[in-house]
Amino acid sequence: MTDMGLMRYFLGLEVDQSDQGIFICQHKYAADILTRFRMDKCRAAETPIAAGTKLSKQDNGPAMDSTL
């Protein structure tokens, strides 16, 4: 068995190992899908949820209109 260094890709996931921890993302996978269906030149859209929003299973918040 040989040591090939730090893992970079695993099962389609990008792996970034650093002193702060191990981070996993699918940026390359998403970019490949957009290229495959010729959507890589499309305009980006805003995310419908604020970045950094914490989600939980608790039902303490106000009811939302799901049709919006």
N, C-alpha and C positions, 0 to 999 in steps of 0.2 A: 504494500500500500504506500502511496506517495502523497506528500503534502503539496497541494497545488496553490497554496496561498489563500487569501481571503475570498470568500464566495461573493460573486457579483450577480449572477442570475441563477434562479432556482425555480423550475416549473413555471416559467413565464413571469416570475416576480423579480423585480430589481431589489437587491439587498445591499445596503450600505452599512458597513461595520466601522464604528469609530469608538473613541474613548467615551463618548456620551451614551452610546448604546447601539442597538441594531435597529435600523429603519427599513421598512419594506414599503414599496410603492409599485404601481402598475403603469407608470408614465409611458414606457416603451410599448407595452401591450396596447394601450389606448391609442397611441400614435400610429401603430401598425394597423389597427382596425380602421381608423380614419383614412389612412392612405389606401387601404384595400378597397374601400367603398368610395374613393375619390372625394372625400369630405375634408381633407386636410387643408384646403384653401378656403373653407367656409369661415364666416365671421364668428367669433366667439360670443357667447351669451353670458349674461350675469348669472351667478349662482342664486337659486331661489331661497337660500337660507344664509344667514349671516355667518361668516367664517368664525370659527371658535365657539360656536353655540354648543352647549352641553346638552345632550339628550338623555332622558331618563325614563324609566318605566312607571314612575309615580304619576298619579293622576291629580296633581294639586293645582294645575293651571286652569285658566278659563277655557271654556269650550270654544273651538275654532270652527269657522264655516269652511267645510271641505270643498265647497264649489268654487272658492276663490282661486 
